[in-house]
Amino acid sequence: MAEQDRMESAAQPFLPFALPDIDDAEIDAVVACLRSGWVTTGPATRQFEHDFAAYLGQPGLQAISVNSATAGLHLALEGLGIGPGDEVIVPTMTFTATAEVVRYLGAQPVLVDVDPDHMNIDLAAVEAAITPRTRAIMPVHYAGLACDMDALLALARRHALRVVEDAAHAFPTRYKGQLVGTLGSDATVFSFYANKTMTTGEGGMVVTRDPELARRVRLMRIHGISQDAFNRYVSRTPAWFYEVVAAGFKYNLTDIASAIGIQQLRKIDRFARRREQLAQRYDAGLAGLPLQLPARADHAGDDGAVSTHAWHLYVVRLAPQTPLGRDTLIQALSERGIGTSVHFIPLHRHPYWRDSGSLVPAQFPVAEACFGRMLTLPLYTRMTDADQDRVIRALHELLA
Ligand SMILES: *Cc1c(COP(=O)(O)O)cnc(C)c1O
């Protein structure tokens, strides 16, 4: 890079790969919560759950807030009775949370490879991994594009397996017209971590139509206390009485976080439109470079039942013949003030999963090939067109 260019880029602000979109609405809501005197689980959390279920818009669906998606995945599996001796099928291309919750319960996650187009769980690999011990499948809607849930749910039904969707990337995502969360699995879990499509700082939501599962998740979320904090808040009977009926967890969401969530949810359609716009601008701006651009949601049935992509992540893959390696590209972008990331280092490459499962890379040829060439470009709703043009220009300079 010429000295003059270096000076110019140094003067530009650093572009992170993700940034929350928070303004006075969230700040005012948090202040109001703090002033109200009720800061833990209470009326704001109840409203957030109500609003979230209303957004999904399916009668009978329950939304149960938790303090992280990790907690929600744990509670969903616990509520389905997953335990020691059981196997749960998980894609290797995910965050460690998807698999670690299986270990919390003493069960064994069985990692499988992903599909080369969208990097979602490979259904043929799922089928091949099923044993008499298999109890559940945990599909991850990678980057915000839904797995082929018709095929996955049919496969699960054939083998009498439970399905818990890790929808940490997939709010809002439509699959053949239906929002993820309403697709008919046992439970769907969303994340409101800081870099997700909406945030509460930390937080998550378990969504289910199964009343028994919902009851168990509510119970175990708050110490196995039969009458949870919501009921106590509105109870006419003396509030001091409660009964512990199980060794539960401390996974409830605070009203401070829920106050943020209520405001974020109101903006989610605008957020989604902006993410879609930015994805389209990347598609156009990066066309012709030696990059494999992300798979799009391609189903548009005659019935108008379209699929959509939440664009939590915009993941490109360097073409195999590119002389510049992925790590070098990340470094060069960073020197130009552009933050990127890699989603994900496949689980089978991490020492814990590799050693505890005796896994070798050859078992996951697709994830291996993707991992070596992938990087996540900046995409967040506060990103301006000019910000994005900087990323596109830099990639042209480095790759053209
Ligand atoms: C972020 C993430 C999680 C964990 O979400 P938390 O709310 O941080 O617990 C789980 N799975 C995937 C695929 C994620 O990206």
The ligand as an ORCA input file, in Angstrom:
! r2SCAN-3c Opt
* xyz 0 1
  C     -24.713    -16.870     19.241
  C     -24.991    -18.323     19.049
  C     -25.451    -19.133     20.091
  C     -25.453    -18.696     21.527
  O     -26.269    -17.613     21.786
  P     -26.150    -16.925     23.225
  O     -27.404    -16.097     23.294
  O     -24.908    -16.109     23.216
  O     -26.127    -17.999     24.239
  C     -25.824    -20.421     19.821
  N     -25.718    -20.926     18.581
  C     -25.265    -20.188     17.559
  C     -25.197    -20.817     16.198
  C     -24.862    -18.876     17.759
  O     -24.354    -18.167     16.737
*
